[in-house]
Amino acid sequence: MPMFGLFIDPLYLMVLIPGMLLAGWATLSVKSRFARWSRVASSSGRTGAETAREILRRNGLFDVKVEMAHGLLSDHYDPRTRTVRLSPDVYSRASVASVAVAAHEVGHALQHAKEYTPLALRSAAVPIASLGSYAPWIIMIGGFLLHSLTLIYVGVVLFTVTVLFQLITLPVEFNASARAKQQLQQLGLVNGRDAEGVSKVLSAAAMTYVAAAVTAVMTLLYYLIRLGLIGGRRD
């Protein structure tokens, strides 16, 4: 376990600190770039919602809805209801940042329409991954308290599902950003300055997913080492 009594396992810190630093940097970067390009008006004069609807219309996706979500950067695409949900700032502002984020979420709708395999895999894994986000810790703690190696292994297996979910997420997010940039340029919704801002905002956002995946992999690595499944010893 990462913590024994009042002491934190040094190995846990050695393995996790790089991922934590990357995650912190990625979070600050995406917030900074979003704030920076939120102050730059989009050349098309379109809000995020208008941009999303225009891309959907031009691609013939008339059954995909665009709605306002709640909370900062709460933007997402719901494949179950075929709905693009945009945070208030993205939905209503005509900024480069809003256009970038809106186009990215529409990129997921385009993936859905084209039956993009990684998106289908991620959607199918959501229920299991949701369980795996909290159940592994409960099971592993129970395993350590009861001195049950079986329970510990079960916890690690469930956590592995979460790691796989994070890894599947990477191609989904990178591809959605690529589709967003392509659509914005092909449909004439951005100029050169806008394209630069879109790229910077989406690149920063992508790094948050990379950081999450790195942290998840490193955490799994820690447990595999401590269980003796890597390195040949068990502490």
C-alpha positions, 0 to 999 in steps of 0.5 A, a space after each residue: 500500500 502507498 501508506 503504512 501507518 504514518 509513513 508514505 512508502 518512498 517507492 510510491 513517491 518515486 514512481 508517482 511524483 513524475 506523473 503528478 508533476 506532469 498532471 499538475 503542469 498539464 492542468 495549469 497549461 490547459 487553464 492558462 491557454 484556455 484563458 488566453 485564447 478566450 480573450 481572442 475573438 474568433 474570426 468567424 464571429 461564431 460562438 462555440 455552440 454556433 460552430 458546433 452546429 455548423 460543423 454538424 450541419 455541414 456533415 449531415 449530422 442533423 440528429 446530434 443536439 448541442 446543449 449547454 452543460 454546467 461548470 467550467 470545462 465540463 464539455 463532453 459528447 454523450 454517445 447515448 443521447 447523441 448530444 454535444 454538451 458545452 460549458 457556458 463559456 464555450 457555448 455562448 462565447 465567440 472566442 478562439 478557445 470556445 471554437 476549439 473546444 466545441 469543434 473537439 467535442 463535435 469531433 467525437 460526434 463525427 467519430 460516433 457517426 463513422 463508427 470509430 473503433 476506439 470510441 466504441 471500445 471506450 464507450 463499452 468500457 465506461 461502466 467497468 472503468 467507473 467501477 474500477 475507479 473506486 472498487 480497487 482501493 476498497 478491495 486492496 485495503 480489505 486484502 491487506 487488512 485480512 492478509 488475503 493475497 487473493 483480494 489484493 490481486 482482484 483489486 489490481 485486476 480491477 485497477 488494470 481495467 481503469 488503466 486500459 480505459 485511460 490508454 484507450 482514451 488517448 487515441 480517441 482524444 487525439 483523433 477528435 482534436 485532429 478531426 476538429 482542426 481539419 473541419 475548422 480549416 476545411 469549412 473556413 471557420 478559422 483563419 491563420 491566427 485562429 488555427 494557431 490558437 485552436 492548436 495550442 488549446 487542443 494540444 494543452 487539453 490532450 496533455 491532461 489525458 496523457 498525464 492521466 494515463 501516465 499516472 495510472 500506468 505508474 500507479 499500476 507499476 507500483 502495485 506490481 512491484 510491491 506484489 513481486 510480479 515485477 522485480 521478483 520480490 514482494 515487500 
